[in-house]
Amino acid sequence: MANYTALANDIVANVGGKENIKNVRHCITRLRFQLKDESKANTEYLKKREGIVTVVQAGGQYQVVIGNHVPDVYEAVLQQGIAGVGEIAPDDASEKASGNLFDRFVDLMSGLFQPFLGTLAAAGIIKGIVAVLAAFGGQAITTSGLYILLNAAGDAFFQYLPFVLAITAAGKFRMNQFTAMAVTAALLYPKIGQQIVDGTNFLGIPFALPQAGNYYQTVIPIVLAVWVASKVEKWVKAWMPTVLKLFGIPFLTLLITVPLTYIVVGPVSNILSDLISGAFNTIYNFSPILFGLILGSTWQVLVMFGMHWAIVPIALNQIATQGFTAFFAPAVLPSFTQTGAVAAIMLKTKENKTKQLAGPALISSIFGVTEPAIYGLTLPMRTPFIISCIAGAIQGAYISWQGATLYNFGGLGVFAYPSFVNPANGDISGVIHMLIGTAIAIVVTFILTYLYGVKDIFSGDDMNAVVVEPVTESEESVVASTTMELKQELIAAPLTGKVVALSDVPDQVFASEAMGKGIAILPSKGEVVSPVNGEVTTIFPTGHAVGITSDSGAEILIHIGMDTVQLDGKGFTAYVKNGDRVQAGQKLIDFDIATIEADGLPTITPVIITNTKQYTDVITTQEAEVSVGDYLLDAVL
């Protein structure tokens, strides 16, 4: 351990010191720090420091790539009083977010929605099914038990989304989640909407509900309420006597936060809504095309903040007084910009988890339910969301230019088109313009997102590496290497599957060849065999990675999948241990491909020669697919 104390001291000092570290954990090759402020880290120094392969900043982690000896370095780091995984550093509450306001907002919203994106997408699909049943089944369907229960299954999650957000926001702001839920429950209390009337006040201070009449299905007001509650809770904790803390902290937190939220959030929401409503009215009277451009570009943002209710009453009033409205038309189609963006993401991404989210999000967006797309994909990627706003502006300008008219508030997504049929004469010109607007929204967003907007949002979050400086030698056999007077070493394929260039591996450390040169295999069979005769020098307890040193000194790393350390051994069976002698073709590990994919993790497996610097070159196979024992790599001395 003494050999790594100096390195550990240097790492801690150059990531900003103990006070900048929230916690640390490790995989097979990396120390994974959660830092309070990554800008305090001396990244360039660490990259050049002997004993460190490189540094990766991804997925909210500051990853210091060490290699085989990472467990020893990790222990040396912990001996300095650093919090390990699952612990919270004592001064963690002092953490401050970094980055500009937009980045901080995006990171916050993404973090709040990530834990329940799958459920959100599933509920969105059910809402789509319900919309189809209502559109084509008529009253006979909408009054049936099937429709009623499906509607409850799909709509309830969105209706009570604030409760789910209360839980994730409580984790984000580090407060008691049950107190956060109690604050949220007070905002959703059913009777309060009937009890609050004009002039209602709290100790002489007037307050009101937002224009929607309640906080159901809202996002920003709930997040703000929990944030305020977290600050109040922290303040109360600081002075509350221990004997009273159990009930005293939530008591005062509720007593202060609930009135404060009603007094501030509701009135502020109404003031902002009035300002937005007046501004849009003025713009519409000045230039409908400019109005459509602005409303189309901002509609999704307005919905996120609950400010879209400033527009809805105007449109409802116009329909009530004149039987139609062109005012609201540009706001109908922005959901299809998410359809285009998600389609592009689904086609281009290499991340399995992203693909899994994209399918349900795409279906939901077609029916006008965009939360899974926005909070799960386009907002975390940032650029696709910005592109969707641009496309929304273009379709909005077109719709207003053509004067498409809405005659009633009908369904969402594809079921909104019938609302543009003139009931007086059956004119469908409005529907035609809406279809053209839909095409604009989808095509523009798809093309721009495909070209400029797709990036990884999950792969960097927990990539495991395994280091073992590779290269292997073996015999001319089904799984091995042949030496040419020790001038080269032929490495056999340890897996069966599709060959993938190392540069296409969704992890910067592997793709950049920082760990060494090599190739990757997308396995079709869950079995790993030894590519050489040699000794097992590294095998992680979870069985997701193995390092072998060949008899001639080549060091080979086989890393099964990306992020697979988080499975904690589930789906992996190792047949060898550190120090074992192995022969070429001998089974090392069995793994269940379905288990890995079920967790949304990539199965792509890098095969790396980690002591690449000892070789003149590493040549890879040109075959598209390989079987166990086929030629894979040639390490030239």
N, C-alpha and C positions, 0 to 999 in steps of 0.2 A: 504493500500500500504506500510505503514511503516514496516509492518511485513516482507516484502520481500526485503526491501532495502539492508539489510546486506547480504542476499543470493545473490542478483544480483551483489553487489560489489565484493563478493568473486568469483563469476563465471567469471566476466570480468577480474579480476586480474589473475585468474588461467588459462585463455585461452590465456594468453600472453599479456594482457592489451589492452587498446583501440586501440593502434597503430597496433595491430596484427589482428584486426577484420575488414573485408571488409564490411559485413552486417550480419544481423540476421533476422530470421523470426521464426514462430512457427506453429506447428500443434496442435492437441488436447492434447498432453502430452510432446512434445519436443521443446526445443530451438534448432534451426538449424543454426549454425554459418558457415559462409564461412571465414576461416582464411587464412592469408597470409602465415603462416608457422605453421603447426600443431605440429611440434616438440617443439615449445615454450610452448605448453599447459601442465599443470601439471595434466595429466589424472588420475593418481593413487589417487591423493588427491581428485579430484572431485568425483571419484567413491565412495570414503569413506565418503564424506561430507554429513552431515545430511541435508535432504531436496532434495537430488539428488538420483534418483533411480539407474542410471548407466550412462555410456557414450558410445556412438557408433560412430565409425569413418568409414564412408561409403559414396560412391558416391560423394566424394569431399566435404562432409559436416562433420562438427564436431557437433554431436548431443548430447545435454545434456538432458537426460530424467528426467522430473520434476514430472509429474502427473497432477492431476486435476487443479492445481493452476498455470499452465504454463502461462495463459494470464496475470495474475497479475505479475509474475516474469518477463515476457517479457516487460511489461510496465515499470517496475523498471529498466530494462536493458536500454531501450530506453532513460530514463531520464538522463542517464549518457552520453548522446551525441553519442550513437552508432547508426550507419546507419541501418534503417530497410530495409525490402525487397523492391527492386526496386530503392534503393538509391545506390550511389557509395561513399564510404568513401573518404574524401578529399585527403588522401595520398595514394590512391589505386594504383597509377602509380608506386609506389616504390616496388610493390609486386615482389617477387622473387620466381621462381619455386623451388620446393624441390624434393628430390629423386635423384637416379643415372641417368645418361644420358639416358639409355635405357627407364627407367620408364617415364622420362620427355618427351621423344620423343613419346612413346606410348600414354601417356595422351594427348599430343598435337594433334596427328593425330586423335585419337578417338574423341576428342572434336570438331575437325574441321568437321568430317564426320557425327557425330550423328544427327545433325538437318535435314539432307536430305537423310538419309539412305533408307527410304521408297521409295522415288522418284528414287534413284539410283538403288534399287532392281527392281522396275517396269520397268525402262529403260533397265536394263539387260535382263529381261524376253522378252521384245519386240525384243531386238537384237537376242535372241535365236530363236524366231519365224521367224525372217527375215533369219537367217542362215538355218533353216529348209526349208523355201520356196526356197531359192537359191539352196540348195543341191538337192532337189527333183523336182523343178519346171522348171529348165532350163531357157533358155533365154526368153521364153514366159512369165515367171513370173517376172524375174528380170527387164524387160522393162515395166512392167505394172504399172498403177497408184497405185494399192494396195501396191506393193512392195516398190515403191518410197516413198510413204507417211509413211509407217511403218518403213522403214529404217531411214527416217528423225526423226520420233518420238523416235526411240530407240537410234540412234547414236548421235544425236545432243547434248543430255545432257552430254555424255562423251566427245564429241568434245570440248564443251565449258565449261567443268568442271572447268577450271581455274577461270571463273567469279563467280561461286558458291563458290569456295574456297576463293575467294577474300572477299566475304561477311562474311563468318564464321571466316576467319583469322582476318579480321578487328575487329570483336567482341572480338576475343581471345586476340589480341594485343592492343585493346582499341584505335583504330584510326577511323577516318571518313571513313565509308564504301564506300562512293562514290569516295573518293580520292583513296582508295585501288582498286576499279574497274577501275579507270582511268589508274592507273599504270599497271594493268593487261591487259587492252585494248591495251596499247602501246606494250606490249610483243606479243599480238596476231594480231597486225596490219597486214593485208594480204599482202600489197605491200612490206613490208620491206624485206621479203624473196627474192624478185626479185631484190631489190635495193642493198643489201649487197653482195659484192663480195670480193675476196681475196685482201687485201690491204686497204679495207675501214677503215677509222679511225675517231675518234672523238677528235678534237683538238690535233691531232697528236698521239692519243692513239689508237692502232688497236683493233678491236673487231670483233666477229663473232657469228653466231648462233650456237646452239648445233648441233651435228651430225644429229639429226632428221630433221633439217632444220626449225623448228618452236617450239613454246612452247605449241601447242595444246595438250590436254589430259595429260599435265604434272601436277605433284603435288608439289614436293619439290621445284623446281625453283620459283613457284608462292608463296608458303609459305615464302620462303626466301625473295622474293621481297617485300611482304607486311610487313614482320618483319622489314626489312631495312626502308621501308617507315614510319612505326610507330615510329621508333627512330628519323628519320629526322623530322617528324611532331611534335613530342614532343619537340625537340630542337628548332624548329622555333617558336612554341607556347610560349616558355619561354621568348623570347625577342621581338616578333612582336608587334608593337603598336596595340591597340584595334581597331582603326579606319580602319586598313588594314587587320585584321585577316580573314574576310569573304572570300576574294579571295587570300590574300597574303600567307596564310598557305598552301592551296592546290597548289598554283602556284609554290612556292619554293620546296614543297615536290615532285612534278612531275619533276621539273627541275633538281633536284639532283638525285632522285631515279632511274628514267628511264635510263639515261646514265650509272649510276653506275651499274645497273643490267646487262645491255648489255655488259659493259666492263669487268665485273667480272664473272658473271654466265656463259655466253656462253663460253669464253675461258677456264675457270676452268673445265666446263663440258667436253670440248673437250680434255683437258689434262688428266683428269681422265679416259675418255673413251679410249684414246690411251694406258694409263698404264694398264687398265683392259684388253684391247684387246691383248696387248703384253704378259701379264701374262698368259692369257688363252691359247694363241698360244703355249707358252713355255711348259705349263703343258700338253697340248694335245699331243705335240710331244714326251714328256717324257713318259706319260702313259695315254692312252685314258680312262681307267677305273677311275683313279684318277681324270681326267678332268671331267668325267661324274658325279662323286660324288660331286665335288666342284661346278660345274655349276648347278646341280640339287638342291643343298642345298641353293645356293645364288640367284637363278634366280628371285624369288619373291621379294627379297630385291633390286636387281638391277632394276627391273621394277618400284618399288616404287620411286627410286631416278632418274629414267630416264637413267640409265647407261647401260641398256640392248642393247642400240643402238651400243655399242662397239662390240657386238657379231654379230648382224644382218648383217653388211656389209661383214664380213668374210664369213658367210654362203651364202649370195647372190653371192659373187664373185666365190665361189666354184661351185655353181649351174651353173653360167654363163660359167665357163671355163671347167668343167668336167661333168656337167649334174647331179650332186648329191652332197650331203654333209652329213657326219655323225657328223659333228661338232655341229650342232644345235639340233640334235635329243633329247638330255637330257633335253632341255628347253621346249619341247612341252607338257610334262605331269604334271609338278608341279601344274597346275590348279586343277588337280584331287585330290591333297592332300587336297585342300579346300573342295572338295565334301565330302571326308571322314570325315573331321573334323566337318563340318556343320551337317552332318547326325547324328554324335554322339551327338553333342550339342542339336539338335532338339529332339532326343530321351530321353536325360537325364535331360535337364533343366526343372525346375518347373516354370520358369518365362514366363508369357504369352507374354510379349513384345519380348523376345528372340525367342520364338517359331514362332511368327508372322514374324520376320525378317529372321529366318532360312529357311522357306519354299521357298520364292523367291530367297534367296541367294544360296540355293542348286540347284535350277533350272538353275540359271545364270551360276554357276560354271561348270555345265555339258557342257555348250556351250563355256566355256573358259573365261567367264566374271567373274572375281573374286573380283572386288572391293567391292561389297556388303558383301561378306563373310569376306574378310580381314579387312576392316575398320569398319564393323559393329559388327563382332563377334570375330574372332580368334585373331586379334591384341589387342583389348581391354581385352580379357581374358589372353593374353600373352602366356600361356603354349601351347594352340592349335596351335598358329602360329609357335612357336619353333618346335613343333612336326611335323608340315607340312614341315618345312625345313629339318628335319631329314629324313622324308619319301621321300622327293624330292631327297635327296642325295642317298638313297637306289635305287630308281627307275632309277636315272641318271646313277649310276654305272652299273646297270644291262643292260640298253639300250646301253651304250658304250661298255660293255663287249660283247654283242651280235652283235655289229656293225650295228644296225638299221640305215637305210639310207633314208634321205629325198630327194625327187626328185623335189619338187616344194613347194612354200609357198602357202598353201591352206587355209582352214578354221581353226577355233579354236575349242578347246574341242573335242567333238566326231567327228567333221567334219575334223579333222586333219588326220585321219587314211588313207584316200585315197591318201594322199601325199606320203605315204610310199610304194605304189604299183609301182614296176619297170615297166615303160612304154615300155621298150624294149622287155621283155619276159613275163610280167604279174606275175612275182614272188611276192607272198604276205607274204613271211617270215617276212619282216619288219613289216607288219601290225600285225602279230601274236605276235611278240616281244613287239610291242607297247601295245597290249591288255594285255599282261602279266604285262608290266610295269604299266599300268593303275590299274590293280588289286592290285599290290604292293602298289601303291600310296594311293589308297582308303582304303584298308584293314589295312595297318600299321597305317595310321593316325586315322582311325575310332577306332581301338582297344585302342591305347594309349590315344587318346583324351577322350574316354568314361571312361577309368580307372583313368586318372590323370588330365585331362584338363578342365573340365566343372566347371565353378563357376558363381555366380550371378554377373551381371554387371548393372542391372537396379533396382533391388528390394531395395537395400540400398540407392538409390538416393533420395527417397522421401517417406519413410514409415511413415505412420501416426499412432500414437498410441493414445489410449484414456485410461485414467487411472481412475479408480474408485474402488478401492479395493473391490472386489466382494463378492459373496456368497449370496445366496438368499434363502429365505424360501417361502413356499407357501403351497397350499393345495393339496389334492389328486385330482387333476383335470387335465384336458387336458393340462394344461401348468403349472405345478407347482411343489411345493416341499412339502414333508411331513416331519414333525419333529418327532423325536423319543425322547420325553422328552427333547427336545432342545439339544440332543447329536449329531445331524447331521442335515444337510439341503440338501434336494434334489432339484437340479436345473433342470428345464425343458428346452427343446430345444427351443430357440427363432426363429430358422429358420428351413426350410426343406432342406435337402441335404445330401451330402456324408460327413462322419466323417473323419477328418484328425488329426493325432497326432500333438500336439503343436510344437514338435521338427521339423516338416516338414514345418512349416510356414516360408516363405522366408523373415524373418526379425529377426535379432539377438536378439532384445529386447524381442520379444514374444517367440521365439524358446528357448531361454536360461532361460525362466521363471523368468526373472528379474522383470517383471510386476506382476508376480503371476502365480499360476498353473491354468490349464484349458484345453481346447480342441478347435479345430477349425472345422468349417463347410464350405464345398464348396457348396454354395447355388444353388438349382435348381429352386427356386422361389424367387422373389424379395420382400419379406415381412419379417419384423422383429416384433415380438410381445414380450411383457414382460414375462420373465420366472418366475416372482414372484409377490407377492403383495408388493408394496413399493413406493418409491419416486424417481423421476428423479432428480439426483444430478448433472449430467453433460450431456449436449448435445451440440455438436459443431455447429456453425452457418451453416456449409455446410451440416449438416445432415448425415455425414458419420460415426458417432460414438455416442454411448450413454452410460451413466453410471447410474446404478440404485442401490439404497441402499434398501435392503429388510426390512420388518417390524422388523425382528430380528437382523438387523445390518450387514448383508452380503452385500458386495460391489461388483457389477458385471459390467464388462466392455464388451460391444459388439462393435467390431470395424469392420465395413463393408469394406472388401477389403484392398489392400495395395496401398499406394500412392494416395488414392482417395481424399485426401484433395486438390490436384491440379485440380480436376474437379470443384472446387468452387461451389458446390451444384448442378451441372448439373446432372440430373438423380436421385436426392434424394428428397423425400418429407417427412418432419417430421410432426407428428401429436401431439407431446407433446413439452413442454418447461421445463426449469429448475424449480423445485419446484412442478411440477404436481404430484398428486397421481395417481398411476396406479394399475390395477388389473392383475393378471396372465392371459395371453391370449389376453390382450388388444393390439391393433395395435400401434406400436411406429413409424415405418418408412417404407415407400415404396421406393424401389430403382430399377433402370432399369439395369439388368445384361448386356444387349447388349451395353448400353452406356458406361459402365465401360470397357468392353472387347474391344470396338471399339477404346479406347484410349490406348490399350495394357497393361492394369492394371489387376493384379490378383484380383479375387473376393473372395478369401479365407477369411473367417471371424472368427477371434479368439473370443472365449467367455472365459473371464478370471475372476478369483476371485482375486481381487487385494489386499485384506487384508488376503491373504493366511496364513500369519504368525500367525493369530489368531486361526488357525485350526490345528488339529493334522495331517490331511491328506486330500487330494482332490482326490477322485476316479472318473474315467471317464467311460463312457459307453463302452461296448465291441462291440456294433452294428456297422455295416459298414455304415448304413444310418439311418437317423432319420427324423421324421416329427415334425412339430410344436407341442409342448406339450409332446413329448416323454421324457423319462428319459435321462439326459445328464451328470450331474455331481452330486457327493455326497460329500459335505464338512463335514468332521467329526471333531467334537469339541474335 
